[in-house]
Amino acid sequence: MAQAQTEKVLNRLADGKKEVQCDVTGLVLSSGVATIRLNTLKEVGDATLEIITPAQVADKVLEYKVETVTGSAAVKNGVKITAKIMQLSATNTWGNAATADVAAAAFRIRAIGL
């Protein structure tokens, strides 16, 4: 499945910012990281991540986080999803999740920005 995203503006705030919801499926990771660009925003101020459909891989646990992308003007409308994975039957095995590990997961990003 190819990576796909669906965005909608939930609310327009009094200060001119927008609250946006973006659902992402088929997340494609590179070294456990994917950058998602929110097309309805020019700049992301804050973002949260919710897992709509969790990834379930036998004998493994996944951890996800989201953060705003900083540094480059080209990705100010982006958020970075990082996925880590650990094998339960082993010790101290935290490492980067692969695309196959999150293939069945669906993510929901809620962001506020301009």
VENRA-V527286 format. One record per backbone hydrogen bond with DSSP energy under -0.5 kcal/mol. CO is the residue of the C=O (numbers start at 1). NH is the residue of the N-H. Records with the same first field share a line. If there is no record, write none. Layout:
# VENRA-V527286
CO: NH + NH
This chain:
# VENRA-V527286
4: 25
6: 23
8: 10 + 21
11: 13 + 19
13: 16
17: 13
18: 20 + 113
19: 10 + 11
20: 111
21: 8
22: 109
23: 6
24: 107
25: 4
27: 29
30: 33
32: 83
33: 30
34: 36 + 81
35: 37
36: 38 + 79
37: 39
38: 41
43: 114
46: 112
48: 110
50: 52 + 108
53: 106
55: 57
57: 60
59: 88 + 89
61: 86
63: 84
65: 82
67: 80
72: 75
73: 76
75: 78
76: 44
77: 38
78: 69
79: 36 + 81
80: 67 + 82
81: 34
82: 65
83: 97
84: 63
85: 95
86: 61 + 88
87: 90
95: 85
98: 101 + 102
99: 102
100: 103
102: 105
105: 26
106: 52 + 53
107: 24
108: 50
109: 22
110: 48
111: 20
112: 45 + 46
113: 18
